[in-house]
Amino acid sequence: MKLTPAHRRRQVLLGGRCTDRVVGRYTLACLTDAGPAKPEVCGPGHVTAVRRLIFDSLSPLQVRQKAEIARRIAQATSSAESL
């Protein structure tokens, strides 16, 4: 039996599927607790580059603002999907 990419992700416990809490008919890709740590293990150079190119150039206030902007965009898009 050939495993699909989704089966492989679940096998290594990186992610799976979960139901959208806002719109129950949607299925989302979700990370397990181990999932977010995987990029650092697989691609430490990538994580280092993102930190250097994006976060090192921002002040702590700008990092907080970036997080708030991302949160608001996520809220707006999830609200728009439920219309």
N, C-alpha and C positions, 0 to 999 in steps of 0.2 A: 504494500500500500504506500503510495506516495503522499508525503505530508505537505499540506499547504503552508504558506508562510504563517498564517494564523495559528495553525497547529504547532508549528515550531516555536512561536513566541510563547504560547501557553506552556509548552514543554519546559522551557527554560524560565518560566514564571516572570516574564517581562511585561506581559500585557494580555489583554483579552477584550471581551466585549461587555458592555454594561448598558442598561436602559437609561435614557435621558430622564432625569428627575422632573424636568419641566414639561417636556412633551414625551409622554410615555411610549409613543409609537416609534420614536427614533432610537437607533442603536449607536452607541459611541464606542470609540476605541479608548480603552482605559489602561493605565499603567498599574502594575502591582507595586508594592512597597519597594521591591528590588529594581523595578524598571528605571526610575530616574538616575540611579547610580551607574547603570550600564554604560552610558556614553563616556563617563570618566574612565572606566576600565578599558573599554574598546578603543577610545580615541582621545587619550589625554592631551594630545597635541591640539585637537579641535577645541576642547574645553578651554585650554590655555589661550588659544588664539581668540576665542569669543570674549574671554575676560579681558585680554589685552586690548583688542580692537574696539570693544563696546564699553565695558564697564570701567576700565581704567581711565577712560577719557571723561567720565561723568563724575560729578560731585555726588556726595551722599544724598543731597536733596534731589538732584536730577534722577538718581536711581529710584528713589521713592516716588517721584512724579511719573517715571516710566512705568512703574508697577501699577500706579493708580490709573494711568491711561489704559494700560492693557486690561485691567479689571473692568473698566467702564466699557471698553470695546466688546469684551466677552459678554458682559451683561446685555448690551444693546443687541448683539447678534443673537443671543439666546432668546431675547424678548421678541425680536423680529421673526424668528422661526416659528414662534407659537401663534402668530397672527393668522 
